[in-house]
Amino acid sequence: MSRIIFEQFVDAETSTYTFLIADPKTREAALVDSVRENVAVYKKRIQELGLTLRYLFETHVHADHVTGNALLQDHFPQAQVAVSEKANVKFPHLGLKDGSVLKVGEIEIQTIFTPGHTSESISFLVDGNRLLTGDTMFIDSCGRTDFQAGDSKSMYQSLRRLAALPPETLVYPGHDYNKRRVSSIAEQLQTNKLLSLSEAEFIAELDSWKLPPPKKIKESVPANLLNGRLPSEVRSTEASV
């Protein structure tokens, strides 16, 4: 029996990866970076595997999609949302510090503070060898830094920190627009040109990017601050009380 259940889901519209992590012995599970439109898929798989969903992790307050956490908690009320302690969210949650470790069964999930894409961005080291980088380290690139208190210097420092992990560490980004699912620290040190730049060169490179804003930023950020509840849903709930 494998010591870990580790599955990857992709949202085709936003090229977002969601990760299911579970201990096959205890059947405890966690979901990382869920997408609202795919909640039914996650529910079905969790039920198929006979898992107990314990945690809903978020790498940051997403601007390109709405999290499915609130809808998942409607079906799995025991699941706790875990986000960076620096995230200014407006719902009950576990605030994660740099170095925080939560366990799913016997599987350790360690928080690494990696600001840059947003001021509260974090990455997760799963079972010591799988690195979930959110929108920090991409395969051969990195996340943008031009909104939500993003900062190119912080991104440079975060990437350097991740690049110092053991070379065999597997890298699972939060997005890949070329349908690549996994890399490694060793591979990224060879192929990710951003990792070879000086700090000044790196900042100049990122600051030169002229990217359009995410299509869903106006709805995603307000909803994600409310755990994936759309403002209209919150108003409807308050009106019925």
C-alpha positions as CSV (number, residue, x, y, z in Angstrom):
1,M,0.0,0.0,0.0
2,S,1.3,3.4,-0.9
3,R,1.9,5.7,2.1
4,I,0.0,8.6,0.5
5,I,-2.9,9.2,-1.7
6,F,-2.0,12.2,-4.0
7,E,-4.3,13.2,-6.8
8,Q,-4.3,16.3,-9.1
9,F,-7.4,17.9,-10.6
10,V,-7.3,20.6,-13.3
11,D,-9.8,23.4,-14.0
12,A,-9.7,23.8,-17.8
13,E,-10.9,27.4,-17.9
14,T,-8.2,28.8,-15.6
15,S,-5.5,26.0,-15.8
16,T,-5.7,25.8,-12.0
17,Y,-4.5,22.6,-10.3
18,T,-6.2,21.4,-7.2
19,F,-4.6,18.7,-5.0
20,L,-6.2,15.9,-3.0
21,I,-3.9,14.5,-0.2
22,A,-4.9,11.6,2.0
23,D,-3.6,9.0,4.4
24,P,-4.7,5.5,3.1
25,K,-4.6,4.1,6.6
26,T,-6.6,6.7,8.5
27,R,-8.6,7.9,5.4
28,E,-8.1,11.5,6.5
29,A,-7.8,14.0,3.6
30,A,-7.0,17.5,2.7
31,L,-7.8,19.5,-0.5
32,V,-5.6,22.3,-1.7
33,D,-6.8,25.3,-3.8
34,S,-10.2,24.1,-4.7
35,V,-12.3,25.7,-7.6
36,R,-16.0,26.4,-7.1
37,E,-17.1,25.0,-10.4
38,N,-15.5,21.6,-9.7
39,V,-16.9,21.0,-6.2
40,A,-19.1,18.1,-7.5
41,V,-16.0,16.4,-8.9
42,Y,-14.1,16.7,-5.6
43,K,-17.1,15.4,-3.6
44,K,-17.5,12.4,-5.8
45,R,-13.8,11.4,-5.5
46,I,-13.7,11.9,-1.8
47,Q,-16.8,9.7,-1.4
48,E,-15.4,7.1,-3.8
49,L,-12.3,6.8,-1.8
50,G,-14.1,6.8,1.6
51,L,-12.2,9.7,2.9
52,T,-12.9,12.1,5.8
53,L,-12.1,15.7,4.6
54,R,-10.2,17.4,7.4
55,Y,-8.6,20.4,5.9
56,L,-9.2,22.8,3.0
57,F,-5.8,24.6,2.3
58,E,-5.4,27.8,0.3
59,T,-2.0,29.0,-1.0
60,H,-3.4,32.6,-1.3
61,V,-6.5,34.7,-1.9
62,H,-7.0,33.8,-5.6
63,A,-7.9,36.5,-8.2
64,D,-8.6,34.2,-11.1
65,H,-11.2,31.8,-9.7
66,V,-13.6,31.4,-6.7
67,T,-12.7,28.8,-4.2
68,G,-15.1,25.9,-3.5
69,N,-14.4,25.8,0.2
70,A,-17.7,27.2,1.5
71,L,-19.7,24.8,-0.7
72,L,-17.4,21.9,0.4
73,Q,-18.0,22.8,4.0
74,D,-21.7,22.6,3.4
75,H,-21.2,18.8,2.7
76,F,-18.1,18.2,4.9
77,P,-18.8,20.5,8.0
78,Q,-15.8,19.0,9.9
79,A,-13.3,20.4,7.3
80,Q,-11.4,23.4,8.5
81,V,-10.0,26.1,6.1
82,A,-6.3,26.8,6.6
83,V,-4.7,29.9,5.1
84,S,-1.8,32.2,5.8
85,E,-2.1,34.1,9.1
86,K,-1.4,37.2,7.0
87,A,-4.5,36.8,4.8
88,N,-7.2,39.3,5.7
89,V,-10.1,36.9,5.3
90,K,-13.5,37.3,6.9
91,F,-14.5,33.8,8.0
92,P,-13.4,31.2,10.6
93,H,-10.1,29.6,9.6
94,L,-6.8,28.3,10.8
95,G,-4.0,30.9,10.4
96,L,-0.8,29.3,9.2
97,K,2.6,30.6,10.2
98,D,5.9,30.0,8.4
99,G,6.9,26.6,9.5
100,S,3.5,25.5,10.7
101,V,2.8,21.8,10.3
102,L,-0.6,20.2,10.1
103,K,-1.0,16.4,9.9
104,V,-3.4,14.5,7.7
105,G,-3.3,11.1,9.3
106,E,0.5,10.6,9.5
107,I,1.2,12.8,6.5
108,E,2.9,16.1,7.4
109,I,2.0,19.3,5.5
110,Q,4.5,22.1,6.2
111,T,3.8,25.8,5.5
112,I,6.5,27.9,3.8
113,F,5.8,31.6,3.6
114,T,6.4,32.6,0.0
115,P,5.1,36.2,-0.6
116,G,5.5,37.9,-3.9
117,H,2.5,37.0,-6.0
118,T,0.4,38.3,-3.1
119,S,1.5,39.5,0.3
120,E,0.1,36.4,2.0
121,S,1.1,33.7,-0.5
122,I,2.3,30.4,1.0
123,S,3.6,27.1,-0.4
124,F,3.1,23.6,1.1
125,L,5.7,20.9,1.5
126,V,3.8,17.6,1.6
127,D,5.3,14.4,3.1
128,G,8.7,16.0,2.8
129,N,9.1,15.7,-0.9
130,R,6.1,17.2,-2.8
131,L,6.1,21.0,-3.0
132,L,2.8,22.7,-3.8
133,T,3.9,26.2,-4.9
134,G,0.6,27.9,-5.7
135,D,1.3,31.0,-7.8
136,T,4.9,31.4,-6.6
137,M,7.1,29.0,-8.6
138,F,5.7,27.9,-11.9
139,I,7.4,25.4,-14.2
140,D,10.0,27.5,-16.0
141,S,8.5,30.8,-14.7
142,C,6.8,32.3,-11.7
143,G,3.6,34.1,-10.7
144,R,2.9,37.7,-11.6
145,T,3.4,40.4,-8.9
146,D,1.4,43.4,-10.2
147,F,-1.7,43.2,-8.0
148,Q,-2.9,42.3,-4.4
149,A,0.2,43.8,-2.8
150,G,2.4,41.7,-5.0
151,D,6.1,42.5,-4.9
152,S,8.9,41.4,-7.3
153,K,11.6,41.6,-4.7
154,S,9.6,39.4,-2.3
155,M,9.0,37.0,-5.2
156,Y,12.8,36.8,-5.9
157,Q,13.5,36.0,-2.3
158,S,10.7,33.4,-2.1
159,L,11.9,31.6,-5.3
160,R,15.5,31.5,-3.9
161,R,14.1,29.9,-0.7
162,L,12.2,27.2,-2.6
163,A,15.2,26.6,-4.9
164,A,17.3,25.8,-1.9
165,L,15.1,22.7,-1.1
166,P,16.6,19.3,-1.9
167,P,17.0,18.9,-5.7
168,E,14.8,15.7,-5.7
169,T,11.8,17.7,-4.3
170,L,8.9,17.5,-6.7
171,V,7.4,20.8,-7.8
172,Y,3.6,21.0,-8.3
173,P,2.6,24.5,-9.4
174,G,-0.9,26.0,-9.0
175,H,-1.2,26.6,-12.7
176,D,0.5,25.5,-15.9
177,Y,-0.7,26.9,-19.2
178,N,1.1,24.2,-21.2
179,K,-0.5,21.3,-19.4
180,R,2.6,20.3,-17.5
181,R,1.8,18.8,-14.2
182,V,5.1,18.4,-12.3
183,S,8.7,19.3,-12.3
184,S,11.5,19.1,-9.6
185,I,13.8,21.6,-7.9
186,A,16.7,20.1,-9.8
187,E,15.0,20.5,-13.2
188,Q,13.9,24.1,-12.4
189,L,17.5,25.1,-11.5
190,Q,18.4,24.0,-15.0
191,T,15.5,25.2,-17.0
192,N,13.8,28.1,-15.2
193,K,15.8,31.1,-16.4
194,L,14.3,33.4,-13.7
195,L,16.3,31.4,-11.1
196,S,19.6,32.4,-12.7
197,L,19.0,36.2,-12.6
198,S,20.3,38.6,-10.1
199,E,17.8,40.4,-7.9
200,A,18.0,43.5,-10.0
201,E,17.6,41.6,-13.3
202,F,14.7,39.6,-11.8
203,I,12.8,42.7,-10.7
204,A,13.4,44.4,-14.0
205,E,12.1,41.3,-15.9
206,L,8.9,41.0,-13.8
207,D,8.3,44.7,-13.9
208,S,8.5,44.6,-17.7
209,W,5.6,42.2,-18.0
210,K,2.5,43.8,-19.3
211,L,-0.3,41.4,-18.6
212,P,-4.0,42.0,-18.6
213,P,-5.8,41.6,-15.3
214,P,-7.3,38.2,-14.5
215,K,-10.8,38.0,-16.1
216,K,-12.4,37.1,-12.8
217,I,-10.5,39.4,-10.4
218,K,-13.5,41.6,-9.6
219,E,-15.6,38.7,-8.4
220,S,-12.9,36.3,-7.2
221,V,-11.1,38.4,-4.6
222,P,-14.3,39.6,-2.8
223,A,-15.8,36.1,-2.8
224,N,-12.5,34.5,-1.6
225,L,-12.3,36.9,1.3
226,L,-15.7,35.4,2.2
227,N,-14.5,31.7,1.8
228,G,-16.0,31.4,-1.7
229,R,-19.4,32.9,-0.9
230,L,-20.5,35.3,-3.6
231,P,-21.6,38.6,-2.0
232,S,-25.1,38.1,-3.3
233,E,-25.2,34.7,-1.4
234,V,-24.1,36.4,1.8
235,R,-26.7,39.1,1.5
236,S,-29.4,36.5,0.8
237,T,-28.4,34.5,3.9
238,E,-28.3,37.6,6.1
239,A,-31.8,38.6,4.9
240,S,-33.3,35.3,5.8
241,V,-32.0,35.4,9.4
